[in-house]
Amino acid sequence: MSAAQIAEVGALLQSLQQSWPMPSRPRPITIIGAGGIVQDAHLPAYRKIGLPVAGIFDIDGGKAREVAERFGVPVVHETLEAAIAATGPDGIFDLALPPDAILPAVAQLPERSVALVQKPLGRDLAAARQIVSAVDARSITAAVNFQLRFTPSMLAIRDAVRRGLLGDIVELEVHLAVYMPWELWAFIPRMHAVEIPLHSIHYLDWIRSVLGEPQSAYAKAVPHPRYPDLKDARSSIILDYGAAARCCLSLNHTYNYGPKHVEATIRVEGTKGCARLELGYLIDYVKPHPEKLEMIVEGGDWTTVPLVGERVPDAFGAVMSNLQRFAAGEDAVLDTDVHDSIRTMALVDACLASSRLGGVVPEAI
């Protein structure tokens, strides 16, 4: 490639979308829940981009007060009812709650309110349907916090696909061999399934946003002896897109022989180009590494795409920005609207059903 061609390809790849615009008039946020995800992602994201947080509530009042003091949240509410009552019609609810707590909270929100709901959208598809019904009955504008769609790298890949830079997509593969400290989340042992509804759900949702709806799903989720209290900790998933594309996910969260041979990659291959992403934040969950996105497009060579921002906290700010902009009429589409997100829940449900039913048994010989 000539220097001019290299510069042209570099400029093209640098023009890919990596961020989400801020709402022109940021609205105050009331956070329900003060757990790890709020402390590690929500509050740092809102502080970074200047979204105001008006108050916080958690059933553990001491934790809520500690978090509020650390992040400068002005009000700690003593009850959920008090938090809701203090949130005016211009406020935004951020429901950072475990799956089983979402429906009771949504059912108490005011009519025509605006809310961001933590994923998954309830315990299962049946619960998701109840949540969506409650949202519709109260005319609530609600998005689900499927923030993987909004990471700089994922926005860039999706933009490249939509602009046709990779051609027709023929391969999409997610491969993980990492160590996930499942013990950090106390509610996980109570769940009827773990890996697919809590982790793979992000990939399934993002894949839907890139490739559309699969025809069917095949999956197997299995436990690990290191986590005897968990229903499962590893999964293999195949999404059927017919003859057009092969889509598979190999997800091992129990690899404990690193850092050598730890793997966390996504590859999207098309007829005109390919994208390969290293998910650095999964290489070491406690001390995340940077992501690395490489692309090759027609007429070019493999090029590293400089990434501006990271999944945590930037994606969490972006999903809230989309919600606020949609509520204000500044965005035409609410990317993770509950009515779209329930389709991700249906795909999760299909994967879990496939895991229970099993595959085709070879004929006895």
Secondary structure, 3 states (H helix, E strand, C coil): CCHHHHHHHHHHHHCCCCCCCCCCCCCCEEEECCCHHHHHHHHHHHHHHCCCEEEEECCCHHHHHHHHHHHCCCCECCCHHHHHHHCCCCCEEEECCCHHHHHHHHCCCCCCCEEEECCCCCCCHHHHHHHHHHHHHCCCEEEECCHHHHCHHHHHHHHHHHCCCCCCEEEEEEEEECECCHHHCCCHHHCCCCHHHHHHHHHHHHHHHHHCCCCEEEEEEECCCCCCCCCCCEEEEEEECCCCCEEEEEEECECCCCCCCCEEEEEEEECCCEEEEECHHHHCCCCCCCCEEEEECCCCCCEEECCCCCHHHHHHHHHHHHHHHHHCCCCCCCCCEHHHHHHHHHHHHHHHHHHHHCCCCCCCC
